[in-house]
Amino acid sequence: MDENTFWRLVDEGRAAAPGPDPDGDHLAGYLVERLSGGPVADVAGFAERLSEFLYRLDRREYGEDLSSDAFLYTRAAVVADGREAYEDVLADPVLFVPYAEELIWAESLLYVPDRAYARLTGEEWRRETRYSYESYSNREGWGSGD
């Protein structure tokens, strides 16, 4: 799945929300529904892109004062806000602050690939992606702090 397809799916899910979706649950449900229509390669591609985008936000200037869970769920909220918000935050870390201070989370976005895969195949997915989305896994982004 290329970047444009990933962001198109996110934007479609955001547009389909009946109102504010502060925790990303509606978006996640929409994405699971879309991806579970197959093929499995789309689910895997979505997982790869999601992991990559979360990994790119895994940097000291964003998460130094956050717990690992809070930092992960907050990064997911940035992705759930769509491409423009994501790219703006990448360009200016100050724009990440409201997500962190207001505890804007989208934890449910993290489970989309697993749920879509289970729906599609009837099996649990033991996925691995090129990038880890776990907090503090981007060594280059965290550097030495000196």
C-alpha positions as CSV (number, residue, x, y, z in Angstrom):
1,M,0.0,0.0,0.0
2,D,1.5,3.3,-1.0
3,E,1.3,6.5,1.2
4,N,-1.5,8.1,-0.9
5,T,-3.7,5.0,-0.5
6,F,-3.1,4.9,3.3
7,W,-4.0,8.6,3.7
8,R,-7.0,8.3,1.4
9,L,-8.4,5.5,3.7
10,V,-7.8,7.6,6.8
11,D,-9.4,10.6,5.2
12,E,-12.4,8.6,4.1
13,G,-12.8,7.2,7.6
14,R,-12.6,10.6,9.2
15,A,-15.2,12.0,6.7
16,A,-17.5,9.1,7.5
17,A,-17.6,9.9,11.2
18,P,-21.0,11.1,12.4
19,G,-19.4,13.7,14.6
20,P,-16.3,14.3,16.7
21,D,-14.2,11.1,17.0
22,P,-11.9,12.0,19.9
23,D,-10.6,8.5,20.5
24,G,-10.5,7.4,16.9
25,D,-13.0,4.5,17.5
26,H,-15.2,5.4,14.5
27,L,-12.2,5.8,12.3
28,A,-10.8,2.4,13.5
29,G,-14.1,0.7,12.9
30,Y,-14.3,2.2,9.4
31,L,-10.8,1.0,8.5
32,V,-11.4,-2.5,9.9
33,E,-14.5,-2.7,7.7
34,R,-12.8,-1.5,4.6
35,L,-9.6,-3.6,5.1
36,S,-11.5,-6.8,6.0
37,G,-12.9,-6.9,2.5
38,G,-9.5,-8.1,1.4
39,P,-7.1,-8.8,0.1
40,V,-4.7,-9.7,2.9
41,A,-2.0,-7.7,1.2
42,D,-3.9,-4.5,1.8
43,V,-4.1,-5.3,5.5
44,A,-0.3,-6.0,5.6
45,G,0.3,-2.8,3.6
46,F,-1.8,-0.7,6.0
47,A,0.1,-2.2,8.9
48,E,3.4,-1.3,7.3
49,R,2.4,2.3,6.6
50,L,0.9,2.8,10.1
51,S,4.0,1.4,11.8
52,E,6.3,3.6,9.6
53,F,4.3,6.8,10.3
54,L,4.2,6.1,14.0
55,Y,8.0,5.3,14.0
56,R,8.7,8.6,12.3
57,L,7.0,10.5,15.2
58,D,9.0,8.5,17.7
59,R,11.5,11.2,18.6
60,R,12.7,12.9,21.7
61,E,11.3,16.3,20.9
62,Y,7.8,14.8,20.9
63,G,7.7,12.3,23.7
64,E,10.4,13.0,26.2
65,D,8.0,13.6,29.1
66,L,5.4,11.1,28.2
67,S,4.9,7.5,29.4
68,S,5.4,4.9,26.7
69,D,1.7,4.2,26.4
70,A,0.6,7.9,26.4
71,F,3.3,8.6,23.8
72,L,2.2,5.8,21.5
73,Y,-1.5,6.6,21.7
74,T,-0.8,10.3,21.2
75,R,1.2,9.6,18.1
76,A,-1.7,7.4,16.8
77,A,-4.0,10.5,17.3
78,V,-1.7,12.5,15.1
79,V,-2.0,9.9,12.4
80,A,-5.7,9.7,12.9
81,D,-6.0,13.4,12.3
82,G,-4.9,12.8,8.7
83,R,-2.0,13.6,6.4
84,E,-2.0,17.3,6.7
85,A,-1.9,17.3,10.5
86,Y,0.7,14.5,10.5
87,E,3.0,16.4,8.1
88,D,2.5,19.6,10.0
89,V,3.5,17.9,13.3
90,L,6.6,16.4,11.6
91,A,7.6,19.8,10.3
92,D,7.0,21.6,13.7
93,P,7.2,19.6,16.9
94,V,5.4,22.4,18.8
95,L,2.2,21.3,17.0
96,F,2.5,17.9,18.9
97,V,2.0,19.7,22.2
98,P,-1.8,19.9,22.2
99,Y,-2.1,16.2,21.5
100,A,0.1,15.5,24.5
101,E,-1.3,18.1,26.9
102,E,-4.9,17.3,26.1
103,L,-4.3,13.6,26.1
104,I,-5.7,13.1,22.6
105,W,-5.4,9.4,22.0
106,A,-6.3,7.0,19.2
107,E,-5.3,3.7,20.7
108,S,-7.9,1.9,18.7
109,L,-6.1,2.7,15.4
110,L,-3.2,0.4,16.5
111,Y,-5.5,-2.6,16.4
112,V,-7.0,-2.0,12.9
113,P,-4.7,-4.4,11.0
114,D,-5.1,-7.2,13.6
115,R,-8.8,-6.9,13.6
116,A,-9.1,-6.7,9.9
117,Y,-6.9,-9.7,9.4
118,A,-8.9,-11.8,11.9
119,R,-12.1,-10.9,10.2
120,L,-10.7,-11.7,6.8
121,T,-9.0,-15.0,7.6
122,G,-10.6,-16.1,10.9
123,E,-7.1,-16.4,12.4
124,E,-5.0,-14.3,14.7
125,W,-2.3,-12.4,13.0
126,R,1.3,-12.7,14.2
127,R,2.5,-9.7,12.3
128,E,5.8,-8.1,12.1
129,T,6.5,-4.8,10.3
130,R,9.7,-3.2,9.1
131,Y,9.3,-0.5,11.7
132,S,8.4,-0.9,15.3
133,Y,5.7,1.6,16.4
134,E,6.5,0.9,20.1
135,S,7.6,4.1,22.0
136,Y,11.3,4.8,22.1
137,S,12.2,2.2,19.4
138,N,13.5,4.9,16.9
139,R,17.1,5.0,18.1
140,E,18.0,7.8,15.6
141,G,15.0,9.9,16.8
142,W,16.0,9.6,20.4
143,G,19.7,9.9,19.9
144,S,21.9,10.5,23.0
145,G,20.1,13.7,24.1
146,D,23.4,15.5,24.4
